Amino acid sequence: MVSLTKETPMTDMTAGLAPWIRDTSLLCESGDFPGDGRLAVRDPASGALVAQVAMSDAIGARAAVDAAHRAFEGWAQMLPQKRAQILHRWHDLMMAAKEDLARIMTAEQGKPIAEARGEIDYAASFVQFYAEEALRPNIEGVTSHLPDAEMELWREPVGVAALITPWNFPCAMITRKAAAALAAGCTVVIHPSAETPLSALALSQLARRAGFPDGVISTVIGDAATIVGEWTADVRVRALSFTGSTEVGKLLYRQSADTVKRLVLELGGHAPFIVFPSADLDRAVAEAIKAKFATSGQDCLGANRFYVHRDVYDAFCTKFAAATAALTMGHGHDNPDIGPLINERAIEKQRAQVADAIAKGARLLTGGAVDDSHGPLFFKPTVLADVPDTADIMSQENFGPVAPVTVFDTEEDVIARANATEYGLVAYVHSQDPRRIYRMTRALQFGMVAVNRTKVTGAPIPFGGTKQSGLGREGARQGLEAFTDIKYVCRDWG
């Protein structure tokens, strides 16, 4: 149960919200398998207690899999058209509740309200996309190499899928995984981040209203090691999809080995942002702001290293620092450019990386400290120039509003430096030279490359990285692959 206390005037968050949220979803339910523990959910902008959510335990984690396992056969055998109808209803309910879902997200995650609304659109787009993919033919003929034999390949759902989602995109990371698995015919158990359980609970309530049968989609709130540990050890959980840090992804990889699960791991990023002399400099600066400071820098796609050619280095630094200094900060409901970071650990990381870079010779152009006028979790958007490759921020994911800028002289030099990382999620290139663009997109060792723009993601594209940025892809047709097995049928009619 969500417990309202005198310390927590929930009316500030719930005033004006739809009755299904105010009276049932958030205030009366806290996951499908609640236990006795309580999880405090706080507004990172103000520190105020937003809600206390019941936590599940190992017993609840197993019960969720029990329910998903029981529901699997009926869901898998349901006509694809029926599954698609339910997914379409889930999409429509999400869009109808867009403002409510956005306000919930801002209250628990701190995201500026305009970005939160955009995330609801993004999240719902995956549900719509996979509702349509559920109708695609899944039987493929094979040209026979044997006399009198007829051959087919069938795609069948693997079974129960465990989905572990992060706090920075608390709605979209659920739907990107769940919609694909559900469309394929799998049942799902979801463990959202402890920082953002309310968004997951709201989506679960909408899923029930959309008509998903009992057990097909369940949300379990609780200690990650306890809940996910049960799922990685359970042979009935046939697939696991995780978005989060590379460190945790490696742990789940090891834990899933004994049961040989299908894995999708969307892990860390350390994106280079490369600016050549032929680039439209004003556009490059505008895109750099988007690439670095969306979600207050708390994004695996965020630009982490800015490599700028010597010919335009000084001009870029001047323009970029000025644009960064002009960004507004504040509570997400006031729709600033920059909201709070998620917790004190994130703040300490920014402080440490800025101090390390300056100690190693970097120049602070703007920002560089906590903005106490807004609160302890607000870090000023920051630009550092002349950052050496030996600085920690050039090899470790930043996940905050700090932009390190460094100079390069040759194409070969910047390719080598950009690729010198264990990560390989996304790279950004700005140039107007078509031959250079071709060479760069071929040479950069990243799963995605954005040229002269920042926005590249969406339901129709396969999202994912190379090297230690993960395994598999999410979105597009490729997003179904981890949730299906191929059955080969060789038939002789006699």
Secondary structure as UniProt FT lines:
FT   TURN            6..7
FT   HELIX           11..14
FT   TURN            15..16
FT   HELIX           20..25
FT   HELIX           26..28
FT   STRAND          37..42
FT   TURN            44..46
FT   STRAND          49..56
FT   HELIX           58..77
FT   HELIX           80..96
FT   HELIX           98..109
FT   HELIX           113..133
FT   TURN            134..135
FT   STRAND          139..142
FT   TURN            147..148
FT   STRAND          150..157
FT   STRAND          160..164
FT   TURN            170..171
FT   HELIX           172..184
FT   STRAND          187..191
FT   TURN            194..195
FT   HELIX           197..210
FT   TURN            214..215
FT   STRAND          217..219
FT   HELIX           224..233
FT   TURN            235..236
FT   STRAND          237..243
FT   HELIX           246..255
FT   TURN            256..260
FT   STRAND          262..266
FT   STRAND          271..275
FT   TURN            277..278
FT   HELIX           281..293
FT   HELIX           294..297
FT   TURN            300..301
FT   STRAND          303..309
FT   HELIX           310..312
FT   HELIX           313..325
FT   HELIX           332..334
FT   HELIX           344..359
FT   TURN            360..361
FT   STRAND          363..366
FT   TURN            372..374
FT   TURN            376..377
FT   STRAND          382..385
FT   TURN            389..390
FT   HELIX           392..394
FT   STRAND          402..408
FT   HELIX           411..419
FT   STRAND          423..424
FT   STRAND          426..430
FT   HELIX           434..443
FT   STRAND          448..451
FT   TURN            459..460
FT   STRAND          466..467
FT   TURN            468..469
FT   STRAND          470..471
FT   HELIX           477..483
FT   STRAND          484..491
//
